[in-house]
Amino acid sequence: MNFDLSQALSIVQNKLEGWLEKITALLPNIVVSLLVMVLFYFLSRGVRVLSRKLLSRLVDQETIVSLFSTILSFLTLGTGLIIALNLLHLSQAVTSLLAGAGIIGLAIGFAFQDISANFISGVIMAFKRPISVGDIIETNSYMGFVREIQLRATIIETFTGLHVIIPNRMIFQNPMTNYTKTFRRRVDLHVGVSYAEDLDKVKEITEKAVASNPYLTDEKDIRFVFEEFADSSVNFRVMFWVNYSPQNPNYLEARSDAIIAIKKAFNEHDITIPFPIRTLDFGIKGGQTLNEQIDSSGTKLIPMKASK
């Protein structure tokens, strides 16, 4: 088989001339496409700067602001790329790119469901702001200060100094108590006094003792209620409100001071907080009393003196 070099060169030449004609025909579109890409490049930078300013007013977290501003910037640049490809009559390539991106996004979503859930929960928490850095919260059996809110997890420092990392999904989906939102908290104390005490006197003395608490707020009154006749005491509950903030979480101190003040006041006025009392009855129907049992066994009963 003879190889005709001149014929091969002629075919190559014709191909190159055809491509040159097409490029020449598309030259205006190529120039316009380049201008579009340059325009959208500077537009994407402007969108990033503007979005950062706007998002900074809505979200305190720099990570969220940076993430969303970057996403908006890439979306703007991607829009310019699609327009440029359409000007070059490459719409089929655009369709293929979009379809591929959709498939990749779907696969990533299924592969990283937990990470996606934590990320979305973190974004929603950033905009709704149920908690902030420095708040005292209780969630998922942990209580402490919020030290950091990340996209995936929230870091809590417990009152014992432990750092606990809780996924945002668990905070977002489970009950959560924020002790910082109201800046006040109610202290409930349950106390019992002897049946021999004057209950009106007990109420008056208890309210005076609690009123001396340095953490007491002026906005709420002290509430005192008797609750029940218990086995060995008349039980009551005294309730009062204290100031509460992350800078001064004095709930435990206020409760401790109130207990000390009530105990001192009761001691000064000889009011008894009784121990639990149990009565043993050996003389049940059909049986013998304790003395009869001791006499029958020949054991001598020795009287005991009560100590004060």
One Martini backbone bead per residue (centre of mass of N, CA, C, O) as a GRO file, in nm:
protein
  308
    1MET     BB    1   0.093   0.039   0.026
    2ASN     BB    2   0.064   0.365  -0.067
    3PHE     BB    3   0.194   0.672   0.056
    4ASP     BB    4   0.033   0.990   0.040
    5LEU     BB    5   0.160   1.282   0.144
    6SER     BB    6   0.003   1.505  -0.008
    7GLN     BB    7  -0.278   1.412   0.081
    8ALA     BB    8  -0.237   1.439   0.386
    9LEU     BB    9  -0.169   1.741   0.384
   10SER     BB   10  -0.439   1.828   0.262
   11ILE     BB   11  -0.621   1.736   0.494
   12VAL     BB   12  -0.490   1.906   0.717
   13GLN     BB   13  -0.533   2.178   0.579
   14ASN     BB   14  -0.841   2.168   0.569
   15LYS     BB   15  -0.884   2.148   0.870
   16LEU     BB   16  -0.741   2.411   0.952
   17GLU     BB   17  -0.918   2.596   0.778
   18GLY     BB   18  -1.183   2.525   0.918
   19TRP     BB   19  -1.101   2.615   1.201
   20LEU     BB   20  -1.028   2.905   1.126
   21GLU     BB   21  -1.310   2.984   1.033
   22LYS     BB   22  -1.453   2.932   1.301
   23ILE     BB   23  -1.281   3.120   1.474
   24THR     BB   24  -1.342   3.372   1.308
   25ALA     BB   25  -1.652   3.359   1.353
   26LEU     BB   26  -1.604   3.346   1.688
   27LEU     BB   27  -1.440   3.594   1.773
   28PRO     BB   28  -1.656   3.784   1.893
   29ASN     BB   29  -1.753   3.576   2.108
   30ILE     BB   30  -1.483   3.547   2.253
   31VAL     BB   31  -1.456   3.839   2.341
   32VAL     BB   32  -1.721   3.853   2.494
   33SER     BB   33  -1.661   3.620   2.692
   34LEU     BB   34  -1.415   3.753   2.823
   35LEU     BB   35  -1.567   4.002   2.923
   36VAL     BB   36  -1.767   3.848   3.097
   37MET     BB   37  -1.558   3.717   3.289
   38VAL     BB   38  -1.435   3.979   3.391
   39LEU     BB   39  -1.694   4.104   3.498
   40PHE     BB   40  -1.770   3.861   3.696
   41TYR     BB   41  -1.517   3.874   3.865
   42PHE     BB   42  -1.565   4.159   3.986
   43LEU     BB   43  -1.852   4.098   4.082
   44SER     BB   44  -1.777   3.872   4.288
   45ARG     BB   45  -1.609   4.058   4.470
   46GLY     BB   46  -1.841   4.251   4.538
   47VAL     BB   47  -2.029   4.037   4.660
   48ARG     BB   48  -1.843   3.954   4.892
   49VAL     BB   49  -1.826   4.227   5.037
   50LEU     BB   50  -2.132   4.284   5.068
   51SER     BB   51  -2.211   4.017   5.214
   52ARG     BB   52  -2.034   4.060   5.464
   53LYS     BB   53  -2.177   4.316   5.565
   54LEU     BB   54  -2.464   4.195   5.589
   55LEU     BB   55  -2.400   3.933   5.760
   56SER     BB   56  -2.271   4.079   6.009
   57ARG     BB   57  -2.561   4.180   6.112
   58LEU     BB   58  -2.681   3.872   6.155
   59VAL     BB   59  -2.391   3.742   6.218
   60ASP     BB   60  -2.127   3.656   6.448
   61GLN     BB   61  -1.995   3.447   6.268
   62GLU     BB   62  -1.721   3.432   6.065
   63THR     BB   63  -1.758   3.159   5.925
   64ILE     BB   64  -2.037   3.208   5.801
   65VAL     BB   65  -1.970   3.463   5.644
   66SER     BB   66  -1.742   3.343   5.469
   67LEU     BB   67  -1.899   3.114   5.339
   68PHE     BB   68  -2.136   3.274   5.202
   69SER     BB   69  -1.961   3.473   5.042
   70THR     BB   70  -1.818   3.253   4.875
   71ILE     BB   71  -2.068   3.125   4.746
   72LEU     BB   72  -2.171   3.383   4.603
   73SER     BB   73  -1.918   3.425   4.436
   74PHE     BB   74  -1.927   3.151   4.278
   75LEU     BB   75  -2.208   3.190   4.157
   76THR     BB   76  -2.136   3.439   3.992
   77LEU     BB   77  -1.904   3.308   3.830
   78GLY     BB   78  -2.078   3.074   3.714
   79THR     BB   79  -2.271   3.252   3.553
   80GLY     BB   80  -2.055   3.365   3.365
   81LEU     BB   81  -1.968   3.090   3.244
   82ILE     BB   82  -2.240   3.014   3.117
   83ILE     BB   83  -2.262   3.258   2.930
   84ALA     BB   84  -1.997   3.211   2.777
   85LEU     BB   85  -2.069   2.926   2.662
   86ASN     BB   86  -2.323   3.019   2.509
   87LEU     BB   87  -2.169   3.215   2.316
   88LEU     BB   88  -2.002   2.943   2.210
   89HIS     BB   89  -2.206   2.706   2.170
   90LEU     BB   90  -2.190   2.528   2.476
   91SER     BB   91  -2.460   2.401   2.604
   92GLN     BB   92  -2.390   2.101   2.642
   93ALA     BB   93  -2.165   2.149   2.849
   94VAL     BB   94  -2.342   2.283   3.059
   95THR     BB   95  -2.532   2.045   3.110
   96SER     BB   96  -2.310   1.848   3.201
   97LEU     BB   97  -2.209   2.011   3.443
   98LEU     BB   98  -2.478   2.025   3.603
   99ALA     BB   99  -2.526   1.721   3.622
  100GLY     BB  100  -2.262   1.652   3.766
  101ALA     BB  101  -2.306   1.832   4.014
  102GLY     BB  102  -2.568   1.694   4.110
  103ILE     BB  103  -2.454   1.410   4.155
  104ILE     BB  104  -2.230   1.486   4.352
  105GLY     BB  105  -2.413   1.618   4.567
  106LEU     BB  106  -2.586   1.364   4.624
  107ALA     BB  107  -2.354   1.178   4.714
  108ILE     BB  108  -2.251   1.354   4.946
  109GLY     BB  109  -2.516   1.362   5.109
  110PHE     BB  110  -2.526   1.050   5.166
  111ALA     BB  111  -2.231   1.015   5.288
  112PHE     BB  112  -2.286   1.300   5.480
  113GLN     BB  113  -2.535   1.325   5.683
  114ASP     BB  114  -2.430   1.414   5.963
  115ILE     BB  115  -2.264   1.654   5.867
  116SER     BB  116  -2.499   1.801   5.731
  117ALA     BB  117  -2.679   1.826   5.982
  118ASN     BB  118  -2.474   1.990   6.151
  119PHE     BB  119  -2.440   2.221   5.950
  120ILE     BB  120  -2.737   2.315   5.929
  121SER     BB  121  -2.774   2.362   6.231
  122GLY     BB  122  -2.551   2.579   6.252
  123VAL     BB  123  -2.681   2.782   6.059
  124ILE     BB  124  -2.951   2.819   6.207
  125MET     BB  125  -2.823   2.907   6.479
  126ALA     BB  126  -2.682   3.162   6.363
  127PHE     BB  127  -2.958   3.310   6.290
  128LYS     BB  128  -3.139   3.259   6.557
  129ARG     BB  129  -2.985   3.260   6.834
  130PRO     BB  130  -3.022   3.065   7.103
  131ILE     BB  131  -2.708   3.105   7.129
  132SER     BB  132  -2.411   3.223   7.302
  133VAL     BB  133  -2.124   3.334   7.388
  134GLY     BB  134  -2.141   3.274   7.751
  135ASP     BB  135  -2.362   3.099   7.797
  136ILE     BB  136  -2.594   2.923   8.007
  137ILE     BB  137  -2.635   2.573   7.961
  138GLU     BB  138  -2.870   2.286   7.904
  139THR     BB  139  -2.763   1.977   7.740
  140ASN     BB  140  -2.736   1.652   7.718
  141SER     BB  141  -2.645   1.647   8.035
  142TYR     BB  142  -2.520   1.944   8.007
  143MET     BB  143  -2.345   2.207   8.198
  144GLY     BB  144  -2.257   2.549   8.089
  145PHE     BB  145  -2.036   2.719   7.898
  146VAL     BB  146  -2.016   2.893   7.605
  147ARG     BB  147  -1.720   2.898   7.397
  148GLU     BB  148  -1.811   2.759   7.107
  149ILE     BB  149  -1.934   2.811   6.762
  150GLN     BB  150  -1.965   2.590   6.516
  151LEU     BB  151  -2.059   2.429   6.232
  152ARG     BB  152  -2.065   2.132   6.383
  153ALA     BB  153  -2.005   2.245   6.683
  154THR     BB  154  -2.028   2.273   7.046
  155ILE     BB  155  -1.860   2.434   7.315
  156ILE     BB  156  -1.846   2.321   7.657
  157GLU     BB  157  -1.803   2.451   7.988
  158THR     BB  158  -1.799   2.324   8.273
  159PHE     BB  159  -1.797   2.372   8.620
  160THR     BB  160  -1.541   2.152   8.624
  161GLY     BB  161  -1.363   2.220   8.342
  162LEU     BB  162  -1.499   2.081   8.103
  163HIS     BB  163  -1.477   1.991   7.758
  164VAL     BB  164  -1.763   1.987   7.543
  165ILE     BB  165  -1.858   1.818   7.242
  166ILE     BB  166  -2.147   1.916   7.056
  167PRO     BB  167  -2.352   1.850   6.825
  168ASN     BB  168  -2.574   2.054   6.666
  169ARG     BB  169  -2.805   1.849   6.627
  170MET     BB  170  -2.851   1.789   6.934
  171ILE     BB  171  -2.928   2.083   7.009
  172PHE     BB  172  -3.157   2.132   6.793
  173GLN     BB  173  -3.341   1.857   6.870
  174ASN     BB  174  -3.307   1.914   7.169
  175PRO     BB  175  -3.343   2.006   7.470
  176MET     BB  176  -3.289   2.356   7.587
  177THR     BB  177  -3.129   2.549   7.844
  178ASN     BB  178  -3.133   2.907   7.901
  179TYR     BB  179  -3.005   3.099   8.177
  180THR     BB  180  -2.950   3.399   8.028
  181LYS     BB  181  -3.205   3.544   7.900
  182THR     BB  182  -3.341   3.670   8.185
  183PHE     BB  183  -3.139   3.738   8.438
  184ARG     BB  184  -3.309   3.524   8.611
  185ARG     BB  185  -3.375   3.327   8.921
  186ARG     BB  186  -3.530   3.070   9.099
  187VAL     BB  187  -3.552   2.989   9.444
  188ASP     BB  188  -3.599   2.664   9.599
  189LEU     BB  189  -3.711   2.583   9.934
  190HIS     BB  190  -3.714   2.289  10.142
  191VAL     BB  191  -3.894   2.276  10.455
  192GLY     BB  192  -3.903   2.157  10.802
  193VAL     BB  193  -4.126   2.147  11.087
  194SER     BB  194  -4.257   2.121  11.372
  195TYR     BB  195  -4.572   2.059  11.512
  196ALA     BB  196  -4.515   2.270  11.763
  197GLU     BB  197  -4.522   2.506  11.583
  198ASP     BB  198  -4.567   2.832  11.478
  199LEU     BB  199  -4.654   2.905  11.159
  200ASP     BB  200  -4.660   3.214  11.155
  201LYS     BB  201  -4.376   3.245  11.272
  202VAL     BB  202  -4.226   3.087  11.056
  203LYS     BB  203  -4.297   3.269  10.819
  204GLU     BB  204  -4.181   3.537  10.926
  205ILE     BB  205  -3.884   3.444  10.973
  206THR     BB  206  -3.822   3.341  10.689
  207GLU     BB  207  -3.871   3.603  10.529
  208LYS     BB  208  -3.655   3.770  10.681
  209ALA     BB  209  -3.413   3.590  10.608
  210VAL     BB  210  -3.440   3.616  10.295
  211ALA     BB  211  -3.437   3.936  10.272
  212SER     BB  212  -3.109   3.937  10.339
  213ASN     BB  213  -3.034   3.866  10.063
  214PRO     BB  214  -2.798   3.996   9.834
  215TYR     BB  215  -2.940   3.858   9.557
  216LEU     BB  216  -3.195   3.998   9.567
  217THR     BB  217  -3.466   4.109   9.402
  218ASP     BB  218  -3.706   4.378   9.337
  219GLU     BB  219  -3.924   4.243   9.131
  220LYS     BB  220  -3.963   4.009   9.342
  221ASP     BB  221  -4.135   3.825   9.560
  222ILE     BB  222  -4.182   3.651   9.842
  223ARG     BB  223  -4.261   3.303   9.870
  224PHE     BB  224  -4.500   3.129  10.092
  225VAL     BB  225  -4.560   2.769  10.143
  226PHE     BB  226  -4.756   2.519  10.250
  227GLU     BB  227  -4.763   2.164  10.160
  228GLU     BB  228  -4.736   1.948  10.418
  229PHE     BB  229  -4.803   1.652  10.607
  230ALA     BB  230  -4.570   1.483  10.739
  231ASP     BB  231  -4.438   1.245  10.937
  232SER     BB  232  -4.236   1.481  11.114
  233SER     BB  233  -4.354   1.735  10.942
  234VAL     BB  234  -4.392   2.068  10.826
  235ASN     BB  235  -4.400   2.160  10.499
  236PHE     BB  236  -4.213   2.403  10.308
  237ARG     BB  237  -4.197   2.683  10.064
  238VAL     BB  238  -3.939   2.899   9.943
  239MET     BB  239  -3.946   3.191   9.718
  240PHE     BB  240  -3.685   3.342   9.509
  241TRP     BB  241  -3.511   3.604   9.339
  242VAL     BB  242  -3.222   3.619   9.119
  243ASN     BB  243  -2.946   3.716   8.986
  244TYR     BB  244  -2.842   3.624   8.636
  245SER     BB  245  -2.514   3.568   8.493
  246PRO     BB  246  -2.220   3.500   8.340
  247GLN     BB  247  -2.057   3.703   8.529
  248ASN     BB  248  -2.289   3.618   8.778
  249PRO     BB  249  -2.336   3.296   8.892
  250ASN     BB  250  -2.536   3.307   9.202
  251TYR     BB  251  -2.723   3.067   9.279
  252LEU     BB  252  -2.565   2.896   9.490
  253GLU     BB  253  -2.506   3.129   9.685
  254ALA     BB  254  -2.800   3.209   9.743
  255ARG     BB  255  -2.886   2.935   9.856
  256SER     BB  256  -2.677   2.914  10.084
  257ASP     BB  257  -2.748   3.179  10.235
  258ALA     BB  258  -3.043   3.099  10.294
  259ILE     BB  259  -2.987   2.851  10.467
  260ILE     BB  260  -2.823   2.995  10.685
  261ALA     BB  261  -3.036   3.207  10.768
  262ILE     BB  262  -3.260   3.010  10.855
  263LYS     BB  263  -3.100   2.852  11.066
  264LYS     BB  264  -3.033   3.092  11.251
  265ALA     BB  265  -3.325   3.186  11.303
  266PHE     BB  266  -3.422   2.919  11.432
  267ASN     BB  267  -3.218   2.918  11.667
  268GLU     BB  268  -3.305   3.195  11.796
  269HIS     BB  269  -3.633   3.075  11.808
  270ASP     BB  270  -3.661   2.768  11.865
  271ILE     BB  271  -3.671   2.613  11.588
  272THR     BB  272  -3.758   2.299  11.461
  273ILE     BB  273  -3.575   2.057  11.270
  274PRO     BB  274  -3.664   1.751  11.218
  275PHE     BB  275  -3.622   1.435  11.244
  276PRO     BB  276  -3.677   1.137  11.157
  277ILE     BB  277  -3.962   0.937  11.265
  278ARG     BB  278  -3.994   0.614  11.433
  279THR     BB  279  -4.250   0.370  11.511
  280LEU     BB  280  -4.247   0.078  11.718
  281ASP     BB  281  -4.488  -0.198  11.713
  282PHE     BB  282  -4.513  -0.492  11.924
  283GLY     BB  283  -4.846  -0.478  11.990
  284ILE     BB  284  -4.985  -0.656  11.805
  285LYS     BB  285  -5.227  -0.834  11.699
  286GLY     BB  286  -5.159  -1.144  11.861
  287GLY     BB  287  -4.928  -1.034  12.035
  288GLN     BB  288  -4.642  -0.893  12.190
  289THR     BB  289  -4.485  -0.703  12.383
  290LEU     BB  290  -4.175  -0.603  12.464
  291ASN     BB  291  -4.190  -0.669  12.771
  292GLU     BB  292  -4.298  -0.959  12.738
  293GLN     BB  293  -4.059  -1.065  12.573
  294ILE     BB  294  -3.841  -1.005  12.788
  295ASP     BB  295  -3.962  -1.163  13.030
  296SER     BB  296  -3.972  -1.447  12.884
  297SER     BB  297  -3.643  -1.440  12.835
  298GLY     BB  298  -3.494  -1.296  13.099
  299THR     BB  299  -3.446  -1.007  13.019
  300LYS     BB  300  -3.311  -0.706  13.114
  301LEU     BB  301  -3.437  -0.383  13.134
  302ILE     BB  302  -3.259  -0.093  13.042
  303PRO     BB  303  -3.257   0.224  13.099
  304MET     BB  304  -3.241   0.516  12.898
  305LYS     BB  305  -3.074   0.814  12.850
  306ALA     BB  306  -3.130   1.111  12.723
  307SER     BB  307  -2.962   1.308  12.499
  308LYS     BB  308  -2.885   1.658  12.422
   0.00000   0.00000   0.00000
